Each structure stands twice: as structure tokens, then as C-alpha cells.
Amino acid sequence: MATVELRFSALPEHVRTARLVAAAVARRAGVDEAVLDEVRLAVGEACTRAVGLHQMVGITAPVKVSLIEEEKQFSIEVGDEAPRSVPGGRASGAGSGDGEVEAEEDEMGLAVISGLVDDVEVSAGEHGGLIRMTWPTTPPAAVLS
């Protein structure tokens, strides 16, 4: 199992770099060329979401991206350190309007990712969150004897 790890400051200008690196590693791992645009878009959305969460809470820790090549699949994990409740959960009680807007934007970002990637796992808790996206890979053509 080969892994490439990328950490970047939670600034929007670094999301493009994460997308480019993810597409290059996905291509090398054997992800179908027709799917690479979806990989780029999904990683961009996940990284933009993580950057936004870090900035909203004032976290200076970097956003973490792991690109994991396994035998028959390629996974990308985008992690943040923004503490929050489980995704899709609504804050209880009378909250501020801004919190509701942020929750809606968060859910919209997750919906976009789910539309781009068939295999997505999202987890979140008091120590941050993780989005794991997985695509099948095609093994290199074997020499027939």
C-alpha cells in the first residue's frame, strides 16, 4: 500500500494544488481517465470545505490529505481539525442564523461530493472530521504468456 500525504495551510489558494496532486496520483494508481475530473472536483470540494471549517473556527493547523493506493482501489482522505457535531445533525435550540447557513453550506458540499463519488464515508466529532472517498483502479496490463 503506497500513501502520499499532503498538508497545507487552510487557505483557499492551496486547494488547487491539492486537486492537481490528487489527480496525478490517481492517474498513476490506475484510476480510469474518464473519472479523473470527478476526482479533481471531489477533492476540491472536500478541501474547500475543510479550509472553510478551519477558517470559521480559527484553527491554524493544516488541512491533511492522504492519497492511498491499495491493490484494487484508490482512496483519498481529507481531514480537518474543526470540532463539530455529526454531519447532517442540526444544532438543538434556537441558534444563530449564521450557524444554520453554515450547516446548509456544509450539507450542500457533502451532497456535491456524494454526487461525484460512489463510495464516500464521512465522520466528524469533537476532534475534527474526515471524508474518505474511494475509486476502483484498473491494474496495469499484464503480459500474457
C-alpha positions in Angstrom: 0.0 0.0 0.0 1.5 3.3 -1.1 0.5 6.5 0.5 1.1 10.1 -0.4 0.4 12.7 2.3 -0.2 16.4 1.7 -0.6 19.0 4.4 -1.4 22.6 3.6 -2.3 25.8 5.4 -6.1 26.4 5.5 -6.0 28.9 2.7 -8.2 28.7 -0.5 -5.3 29.2 -2.8 -3.8 25.8 -1.8 -6.9 23.9 -2.8 -5.9 24.0 -6.5 -2.6 22.4 -5.6 -4.3 19.6 -3.7 -6.6 18.9 -6.7 -3.6 18.7 -9.1 -1.6 16.4 -6.8 -4.7 14.2 -6.2 -5.3 13.8 -10.0 -1.7 13.0 -10.7 -1.5 10.3 -8.0 -4.9 8.9 -9.0 -3.7 8.6 -12.6 -0.6 6.8 -11.5 -2.6 4.5 -9.3 -4.7 3.3 -12.2 -8.0 5.3 -11.8 -9.8 5.4 -15.1 -9.0 8.6 -17.1 -12.8 9.2 -17.5 -13.1 9.6 -13.8 -10.1 11.9 -13.1 -12.3 15.0 -13.5 -14.6 13.7 -10.8 -11.6 13.0 -8.6 -10.4 16.6 -9.0 -13.8 18.1 -8.3 -14.5 15.9 -5.3 -11.1 16.6 -3.8 -11.5 20.3 -4.5 -14.9 20.3 -2.8 -13.6 18.3 0.3 -10.6 20.6 0.6 -12.6 23.8 0.2 -15.0 22.5 2.9 -12.0 21.7 5.3 -10.5 25.2 4.6 -13.8 26.8 5.4 -14.3 24.9 8.6 -10.7 25.8 9.8 -11.2 29.5 8.9 -14.7 29.6 10.5 -13.4 28.2 13.8 -10.0 30.0 13.7 -7.8 26.8 13.5 -4.3 27.3 12.3 -3.5 23.6 11.9 -3.0 22.4 8.3 -5.6 20.5 6.3 -4.5 16.9 5.8 -4.9 15.0 2.6 -3.9 11.3 2.3 -3.8 9.6 -1.1 -3.8 5.9 -0.6 -3.1 3.4 -3.3 -4.3 -0.1 -2.5 -4.5 -3.3 -4.5 -7.8 -2.7 -6.3 -8.7 0.8 -5.2 -7.5 4.3 -4.7 -8.7 6.3 -1.7 -8.4 10.0 -0.7 -8.9 11.1 2.8 -9.4 14.8 3.6 -9.1 15.6 7.3 -9.8 18.8 9.3 -9.5 19.6 12.9 -12.7 21.6 13.3 -14.7 20.3 16.2 -18.4 19.8 15.4 -21.4 17.5 15.7 -22.0 14.6 13.4 -22.6 15.8 9.7 -26.3 16.2 8.9 -27.2 16.8 12.5 -29.0 20.0 13.4 -28.0 22.2 16.3 -30.5 22.0 19.0 -32.3 25.0 20.5 -32.5 28.5 19.0 -29.2 29.1 17.2 -27.9 32.0 15.3 -29.0 32.3 11.7 -25.3 32.2 10.6 -25.0 28.7 12.1 -27.9 27.5 10.1 -26.5 28.9 6.9 -23.1 27.3 7.6 -24.8 24.0 8.3 -26.7 24.2 5.0 -23.5 25.0 3.1 -21.7 22.1 4.8 -24.6 19.7 3.8 -24.5 21.1 0.2 -20.8 20.4 0.0 -21.3 16.9 1.2 -24.1 16.4 -1.3 -21.9 17.5 -4.1 -19.2 15.1 -3.1 -21.7 12.2 -2.7 -22.9 13.0 -6.3 -19.4 12.8 -7.6 -18.1 9.7 -5.7 -20.0 6.4 -5.3 -18.0 5.3 -2.2 -17.9 8.1 0.4 -17.5 7.9 4.2 -17.9 11.0 6.3 -17.1 11.1 10.0 -16.9 14.1 12.4 -16.5 14.7 16.1 -15.1 16.9 18.7 -11.5 16.5 17.3 -12.4 17.2 13.6 -13.7 15.4 10.6 -12.6 13.1 7.8 -14.0 12.5 4.3 -12.8 9.2 2.7 -13.5 8.8 -1.0 -12.7 5.6 -2.9 -12.5 4.8 -6.5 -11.7 1.4 -8.2 -8.5 1.0 -10.1 -7.5 -0.9 -13.1 -4.4 -3.0 -12.7 -1.7 -2.4 -15.3 -1.9 -4.6 -18.3 -0.3 -7.9 -17.6 2.0 -9.6 -20.2 0.2 -12.7 -21.5 2.3 -15.8 -22.0 
